[in-house]
Amino acid sequence: MSERMVHYPCAGSLHGRQVVIKFGGSSIDEDSLKRFASDINEFVKLGVRPVIVHGGGPEITEEMKRRGLPVRKVLGLRITDDATLEVAKGVLTRINDQIVRALQSAGIRSIGMAGTECNTVICHKMAPVKGKDEKGSPIEADLGWVGEPEKVDPRLLLNLTSRGFVPVMFTICADAEGNLMNVNADTAAAHVAVGVKAADLLLVTDVPGLMRVFGDPSTIIPEIRTSEFQSLVNDGVVKDGMIPKLEACVMAVKGGVGAAHMVDGKDADAIVGQLLAGKNHGTRIIS
């Protein structure tokens, strides 16, 4: 056990605990990845059973621009046509390999997988989104090959974690007919957390938590209850890209996950400290 772990009072109570960690986006750089692998290694030594789910939205956008493909969004959501889906599959596979290799370099037995493996995550096509454009006019748009989780079969994940492996899953999933779709990684992680009956869901983000005043870390809300979510949306505290993240956290907790956490991937102590120190390094969502 490392020196860092000895000082965390909650460390002894974690043996056998199932935890789902969503990692990705701007969190994936060389330094953050090494630190993340070190954190996961500490968890594994303590008997924690992590499942890692990752996305790669910024990398997908970058690759599409590199190929000269249009990046189309509506209401802040990416439209995924056939070409975009192919790019997403390639980029997410590459990121998955990077994470797995980083974990293996830290001495962790890890296995990369897509949500399609053993039908772990079955999804359905997302319904057309409705809203208003900048001028206030109503709009409705089909997002293409974008899926929403419908069912999680936890058996493969639980079998791997019970044998000491750390699954690393990217969120290309399929519907009941086998059509491949890209699923939001935060949403997928929340459904996986419910499926494996996780004690905790951690969303590793690029912000230090939910802030009452965006960009002002001194206004971080350390803890919210699921019943407070809608009022925070109505008040404009939760908006834009924070809405699906908080929705995922609320869904997970309502589905039986003990607590959901949003922590900053740039904070060296956030991931380990959130579970082990008995205090917040971000925002905790509870029932």
C-alpha positions in Angstrom: 0.0 0.0 0.0 1.4 3.4 -0.9 2.1 6.1 1.6 -0.7 8.2 0.2 -3.3 5.5 0.9 -2.4 5.0 4.6 -3.8 8.4 5.4 -7.2 7.8 4.0 -9.7 6.7 6.7 -12.1 5.0 4.3 -9.5 2.7 2.7 -10.2 -0.3 4.8 -13.9 -0.5 3.9 -13.6 -0.8 0.2 -12.7 -4.4 -0.3 -15.1 -6.0 -2.9 -16.8 -2.6 -3.7 -17.9 -2.3 -7.2 -17.2 1.2 -8.7 -17.8 2.6 -12.2 -15.5 5.4 -13.4 -16.2 7.4 -16.5 -12.9 8.8 -17.9 -12.4 10.6 -21.1 -12.7 13.7 -23.2 -10.1 16.3 -22.2 -9.0 14.1 -19.3 -7.0 12.0 -21.7 -3.5 13.4 -21.9 -0.3 11.6 -21.1 0.1 13.0 -17.6 -3.5 12.6 -16.6 -3.5 9.0 -18.0 -0.5 8.0 -16.0 -2.0 9.5 -12.8 -5.3 7.8 -13.6 -3.6 4.5 -14.0 -1.8 5.0 -10.6 -5.1 5.7 -9.0 -6.7 2.6 -10.4 -3.8 0.6 -9.2 -4.3 1.9 -5.7 -8.0 0.9 -5.9 -7.2 -2.6 -7.1 -4.7 -3.1 -4.3 -7.4 -2.3 -1.8 -9.8 -4.8 -3.3 -12.0 -2.3 -5.2 -13.5 -3.6 -8.4 -13.4 -0.8 -10.9 -15.2 -0.8 -14.3 -14.0 2.0 -16.6 -16.2 3.6 -19.2 -14.7 6.2 -21.6 -15.7 8.6 -24.3 -13.7 10.7 -26.7 -15.9 13.5 -28.0 -13.1 16.1 -28.5 -10.9 13.5 -30.2 -13.7 12.6 -32.6 -14.3 16.2 -33.5 -10.5 16.7 -34.1 -10.3 13.7 -36.3 -13.3 14.7 -38.4 -11.8 18.1 -38.9 -8.5 16.5 -39.9 -10.4 14.4 -42.5 -12.3 17.4 -43.8 -15.7 16.0 -42.6 -18.4 18.4 -41.4 -19.1 18.5 -37.7 -22.8 19.0 -37.4 -24.6 19.7 -34.2 -28.1 20.7 -33.2 -29.0 21.9 -29.7 -25.4 21.1 -28.7 -25.7 17.5 -29.7 -23.6 15.8 -32.5 -25.4 14.4 -35.5 -23.9 11.0 -36.2 -24.2 9.9 -39.9 -22.4 6.9 -41.4 -19.1 8.7 -41.8 -19.2 10.1 -38.3 -19.9 6.7 -36.8 -16.9 5.2 -38.7 -14.7 8.0 -37.3 -16.1 7.5 -33.8 -15.4 3.7 -33.9 -11.8 4.3 -35.0 -11.0 7.0 -32.5 -12.7 5.3 -29.5 -10.8 2.0 -30.3 -7.5 3.9 -30.3 -8.3 5.7 -27.0 -9.4 2.4 -25.5 -6.0 0.9 -26.4 -4.2 3.9 -24.9 -6.0 3.5 -21.6 -5.6 -0.3 -21.5 -1.8 0.0 -22.2 -1.5 2.7 -19.5 -3.2 0.5 -17.0 -1.1 -2.5 -17.9 2.1 -0.5 -17.6 1.0 0.3 -14.0 0.7 -3.5 -13.3 -3.1 -3.8 -13.8 -4.7 -6.6 -15.6 -7.1 -4.7 -17.9 -9.2 -5.7 -20.9 -10.5 -3.4 -23.5 -14.0 -3.9 -24.9 -16.9 -2.1 -26.7 -20.4 -2.0 -25.3 -21.3 -4.6 -28.0 -19.2 -7.3 -26.3 -21.5 -10.1 -25.2 -24.4 -7.6 -25.7 -23.3 -5.9 -22.5 -25.2 -2.7 -23.4 -28.2 -2.9 -25.7 -29.4 0.5 -26.9 -32.2 2.0 -29.0 -32.0 4.9 -31.4 -32.5 8.2 -29.7 -35.7 9.9 -30.6 -35.5 13.2 -32.6 -34.6 16.1 -30.3 -36.9 19.0 -29.9 -36.1 22.5 -28.8 -35.7 26.1 -30.0 -33.0 27.7 -32.1 -31.2 31.0 -31.3 -34.2 32.9 -32.6 -36.6 31.0 -30.4 -38.1 29.1 -33.3 -39.1 25.5 -32.6 -36.8 22.8 -34.2 -36.8 19.1 -34.3 -33.8 17.0 -35.5 -32.8 13.4 -36.0 -29.4 12.8 -34.6 -28.7 9.8 -36.7 -26.7 6.8 -35.2 -27.0 8.1 -31.6 -28.2 5.5 -29.1 -29.7 5.5 -25.6 -29.0 2.6 -23.3 -32.0 0.3 -23.0 -30.6 -2.7 -21.1 -27.3 -3.7 -19.4 -26.2 -7.3 -19.1 -23.7 -7.1 -16.3 -22.5 -10.7 -16.4 -19.3 -10.2 -18.4 -18.3 -7.1 -16.4 -18.9 -8.9 -13.1 -17.1 -12.0 -14.2 -14.0 -10.0 -15.1 -13.9 -7.8 -12.0 -14.4 -10.9 -9.7 -11.3 -12.4 -11.3 -9.2 -9.3 -10.7 -9.5 -7.8 -14.2 -10.4 -4.1 -14.9 -12.7 -3.8 -17.9 -12.3 -0.7 -20.0 -15.3 -0.1 -22.2 -16.0 2.4 -25.0 -19.5 3.2 -25.8 -20.1 1.9 -29.3 -23.2 -0.2 -28.7 -25.8 -2.0 -30.7 -29.6 -2.2 -30.8 -31.6 -5.4 -30.7 -31.1 -5.7 -34.5 -27.4 -5.2 -34.4 -27.2 -1.7 -35.7 -24.2 0.1 -34.2 -24.6 3.4 -32.5 -22.6 5.9 -30.5 -23.9 6.3 -26.9 -23.0 9.2 -24.6 -20.3 8.0 -22.3 -21.8 9.7 -19.2 -25.2 8.1 -19.8 -23.7 4.7 -20.6 -21.6 4.8 -17.4 -24.6 5.6 -15.3 -26.6 2.6 -16.8 -23.6 0.3 -16.3 -23.3 1.5 -12.7 -26.9 0.5 -12.1 -26.4 -2.8 -13.9 -23.4 -3.9 -11.8 -25.0 -2.5 -8.6 -22.1 -0.2 -8.1 -21.6 1.5 -4.8 -20.2 4.6 -6.6 -20.2 6.3 -10.0 -17.4 8.7 -10.6 -17.6 11.1 -13.6 -14.1 12.4 -14.2 -14.6 15.8 -16.0 -12.6 18.9 -16.9 -14.3 21.1 -14.2 -13.9 20.9 -10.4 -17.6 20.2 -9.9 -21.0 21.9 -10.2 -20.6 25.6 -9.7 -23.3 28.1 -8.9 -21.3 30.6 -10.9 -19.7 28.9 -13.9 -16.0 29.3 -13.9 -15.8 30.3 -10.2 -14.5 27.3 -8.2 -15.3 29.1 -4.9 -19.0 28.5 -5.7 -18.8 24.7 -6.0 -21.8 22.9 -4.6 -20.3 20.0 -2.6 -23.4 17.9 -2.4 -26.9 17.9 -4.0 -29.8 15.5 -3.7 -31.6 14.1 -6.6 -34.7 16.0 -5.7 -32.8 19.3 -6.2 -31.8 18.6 -9.8 -34.8 20.1 -11.6 -34.8 23.3 -9.6 -31.1 23.7 -10.3 -31.9 23.4 -14.0 -34.8 25.8 -13.7 -32.5 28.3 -12.0 -29.9 28.1 -14.7 -27.3 26.6 -12.4 -27.2 23.4 -14.4 -27.2 24.1 -18.1 -25.6 23.2 -21.4 -23.2 20.2 -21.2 -23.7 19.9 -17.5 -27.3 18.8 -17.9 -26.6 15.3 -19.4 -23.8 14.8 -16.8 -26.1 15.6 -13.9 -29.0 13.6 -15.5 -26.7 10.6 -15.6 -25.7 11.0 -12.0 -29.4 11.4 -10.9 -30.5 8.4 -12.9 -27.7 6.3 -11.4 -28.6 7.2 -7.8 -32.3 6.7 -8.4 -31.4 3.3 -9.9 -29.7 2.2 -6.7 -26.1 3.4 -6.9 -25.0 4.6 -3.5 -23.6 8.0 -4.7 -22.5 9.7 -7.9 -19.5 12.0 -8.0 -18.2 14.7 -10.4 -14.5 15.3 -10.0 -11.8 17.2 -11.9 -9.4 15.0 -13.8 -6.8 17.7 -13.4 -6.9 17.4 -9.6 -4.2 14.9 -8.7 -6.0 13.8 -5.5 -9.6 14.0 -6.8 -10.3 10.4 -7.9 -8.7 8.6 -4.9 -9.6 11.3 -2.4 -13.3 11.3 -3.3 -13.7 7.7 -2.4 -11.2 7.4 0.4 -10.8 10.6 2.3 -14.4 11.0 3.5 -14.6 14.5 2.0 -15.5 16.0 -1.4 -13.1 16.9 -4.1 -16.0 17.9 -6.4 -19.8 17.5 -6.2 -21.5 14.4 -4.7 -25.0 13.5 -5.8 -27.1 11.4 -3.3 -30.7 10.3 -2.9 
